[in-house]
Amino acid sequence: MATNLTAANHFIWRHLYDSMHATQKPKSKLMFHTLEKESNMSMLWRHEEFLRICSEEDLAEKAQEIEVTIPVQKDQEKRCNLNSVSFFINCFWGRRPDGVAITEAVQIVYILGFEPLAD
C-alpha cells in the first residue's frame, strides 16, 4: 500500500512540476529542481546552488523556528526532551521535500511539500 501511495505522490508532483514549468514566463528566474531520487534536506543543501542562497547554519536557525511549532509525535517525545534544539534541527534536515524551486536573484528557495518521515 505504501509503495502505491509513494508512486502516486511522485506522479502528481512530476505533473505539477511540468505544469508550473510549462506556464513559467520567459523572464522568470525561477528554476525548478526535480528530485531524481529520494533526498532529504541535508543532502539537498550540499548542492552549490542552495549554498549560494544561504548557509546551512542560517537555514537551520530559521528552520528550528518553524519546527518547534510542529507537534512532536508521542514516540519522539523522549528524544525531544533530551535536547530539544538538536531534535528540531535534526527533524528539519531529515525531511524529504517533494520538490524545490529557486530564485537566485532574490535568494528565495521554495520547498514544495514534504513527504512523511516514515512511509
C-alpha positions as CSV (number, residue, x, y, z in Angstrom):
1,M,0.0,0.0,0.0
2,A,2.8,2.5,1.0
3,T,4.5,1.8,-2.3
4,N,1.4,2.6,-4.3
5,L,0.9,5.9,-2.3
6,T,4.5,6.9,-2.9
7,A,4.3,6.2,-6.6
8,A,1.0,8.2,-6.8
9,N,2.6,11.1,-4.9
10,H,5.6,11.1,-7.2
11,F,3.4,11.1,-10.3
12,I,1.3,14.0,-9.1
13,W,4.4,16.1,-8.2
14,R,6.0,15.4,-11.6
15,H,2.8,16.5,-13.3
16,L,2.7,19.6,-11.1
17,Y,6.3,20.4,-11.9
18,D,5.7,20.0,-15.6
19,S,2.7,22.3,-15.4
20,M,4.4,25.0,-13.5
21,H,7.5,24.9,-15.7
22,A,5.3,25.0,-18.9
23,T,3.5,28.1,-17.7
24,Q,6.5,29.9,-16.5
25,K,7.1,33.3,-18.0
26,P,10.2,33.7,-20.1
27,K,11.7,36.4,-17.9
28,S,11.1,34.4,-14.7
29,K,14.3,33.5,-12.9
30,L,12.6,30.6,-11.1
31,M,14.5,27.4,-11.5
32,F,12.7,24.1,-10.8
33,H,14.8,21.2,-9.4
34,T,13.3,17.9,-10.0
35,L,14.5,15.4,-7.4
36,E,15.6,12.3,-9.3
37,K,15.7,10.2,-6.2
38,E,14.6,10.5,-2.5
39,S,16.6,13.2,-0.9
40,N,16.4,14.8,2.5
41,M,17.1,18.4,3.2
42,S,20.6,17.7,4.5
43,M,21.7,16.0,1.2
44,L,19.9,18.6,-0.9
45,W,21.6,21.6,0.8
46,R,25.0,20.2,-0.2
47,H,24.4,21.4,-3.7
48,E,26.1,24.6,-4.7
49,E,23.0,26.5,-5.9
50,F,21.4,26.1,-2.5
51,L,24.5,27.1,-0.5
52,R,24.7,30.3,-2.6
53,I,21.3,31.2,-1.2
54,C,22.2,30.8,2.5
55,S,24.5,28.7,4.7
56,E,23.4,25.5,6.4
57,E,23.7,27.3,9.8
58,D,21.4,30.1,8.7
59,L,18.8,27.7,7.3
60,A,19.0,25.5,10.4
61,E,18.3,28.5,12.6
62,K,15.3,29.6,10.6
63,A,14.0,26.0,10.3
64,Q,14.2,25.5,14.0
65,E,11.8,28.4,14.5
66,I,9.2,26.6,12.3
67,E,9.9,23.0,13.6
68,V,9.2,24.0,17.2
69,T,5.6,24.8,16.1
70,I,5.0,21.3,14.7
71,P,3.6,18.9,17.3
72,V,6.1,16.2,18.4
73,Q,4.9,12.6,17.9
74,K,4.4,10.6,21.1
75,D,7.2,8.1,20.2
76,Q,9.6,11.1,19.7
77,E,8.9,13.0,22.9
78,K,11.8,11.3,24.9
79,R,14.3,12.3,22.2
80,C,12.9,15.8,22.1
81,N,13.1,16.2,25.9
82,L,16.8,15.2,26.0
83,N,17.9,18.0,23.7
84,S,15.1,20.0,22.0
85,V,17.4,22.2,20.0
86,S,19.2,19.4,18.2
87,F,16.0,17.4,17.9
88,F,14.2,20.1,15.9
89,I,17.2,20.8,13.7
90,N,17.6,17.1,13.0
91,C,13.9,16.8,12.2
92,F,14.3,19.5,9.6
93,W,17.4,18.1,8.0
94,G,15.7,14.7,7.8
95,R,12.6,15.9,6.0
96,R,12.2,14.9,2.3
97,P,10.8,17.7,0.1
98,D,8.6,16.7,-2.9
99,G,10.3,19.4,-4.9
100,V,12.2,22.6,-4.9
101,A,12.3,25.8,-6.8
102,I,14.9,28.6,-6.5
103,T,15.1,32.2,-7.5
104,E,18.7,33.1,-7.0
105,A,18.2,36.7,-8.0
106,V,16.2,37.4,-4.8
107,Q,17.6,34.5,-2.9
108,I,14.5,32.5,-2.2
109,V,14.1,28.8,-2.0
110,Y,10.6,27.4,-2.3
111,I,10.2,24.0,-0.7
112,L,7.3,22.2,-2.3
113,G,5.7,19.9,0.3
114,F,7.3,17.3,2.5
115,E,7.0,13.6,2.4
116,P,6.4,12.0,5.8
117,L,9.5,11.0,7.7
118,A,8.3,7.4,7.5
119,D,6.0,5.8,4.9
